[in-house]
């Protein structure tokens, strides 16, 4: 399951373990392609917490991370950003990237 998070709970929800956050918006075409990929990975992967944030409803966090384009995926490990992926990522690309932090 992909958990919807906000500016208010971003830090607390992403401080432990490996967390992937999908920054998206309802009007964004590539985001609509990215979401099913993230949801599929969330079903298959128990080692990673999957979250998503609507950038229109939550402007502070994307600004804090300098997110200018969406979709942007940020991967945090134990509260530290270890990867920032801009643009659509295939399931294979994401699996390869996440495997660096979950092995």
Residue pairs with C-beta under 8 A, 6 or more apart in sequence:
1 42
1 43
1 50
2 22
2 35
2 38
2 39
2 42
2 50
2 51
2 52
3 13
3 49
3 50
3 51
3 52
4 51
4 52
4 53
4 54
5 13
5 14
5 21
5 51
5 52
5 53
5 58
6 53
6 57
6 58
7 58
7 59
7 60
7 61
10 21
10 53
10 58
10 61
11 79
13 19
13 49
13 51
14 21
14 49
14 51
14 76
14 79
15 76
15 78
15 79
16 78
16 79
17 47
17 48
17 49
17 77
17 78
18 47
18 48
18 49
18 75
18 76
18 77
18 98
18 101
18 102
19 48
19 49
19 50
19 51
19 75
19 76
19 77
20 38
20 41
20 48
20 49
20 50
20 51
20 73
20 74
20 75
20 94
20 98
21 51
21 52
21 53
21 73
21 74
21 75
21 76
22 31
22 34
22 35
22 38
22 50
22 51
22 52
22 53
22 71
22 73
23 52
23 53
23 55
23 61
23 62
23 67
23 70
23 71
23 72
23 73
23 74
24 31
24 34
24 35
24 52
24 53
24 54
24 55
24 70
24 71
25 31
25 54
25 55
25 56
25 70
26 54
26 56
28 70
28 71
30 70
30 71
30 87
30 88
31 70
31 71
33 88
34 71
34 73
34 88
34 89
35 52
37 89
37 90
37 91
37 94
38 50
38 52
38 73
38 94
39 50
40 91
41 48
41 50
41 91
41 94
41 95
41 98
42 48
42 50
45 98
45 102
47 102
48 98
48 102
53 61
53 62
55 62
55 67
55 70
62 72
65 72
65 74
65 81
65 84
67 74
69 86
69 87
71 86
71 87
71 88
71 89
72 84
72 85
72 86
72 87
73 83
73 84
73 85
73 89
73 94
74 81
74 83
74 84
74 85
75 81
75 82
75 83
75 84
75 85
75 97
75 98
75 101
76 82
77 101
82 101
83 97
83 100
83 101
85 93
85 94
85 97
89 97
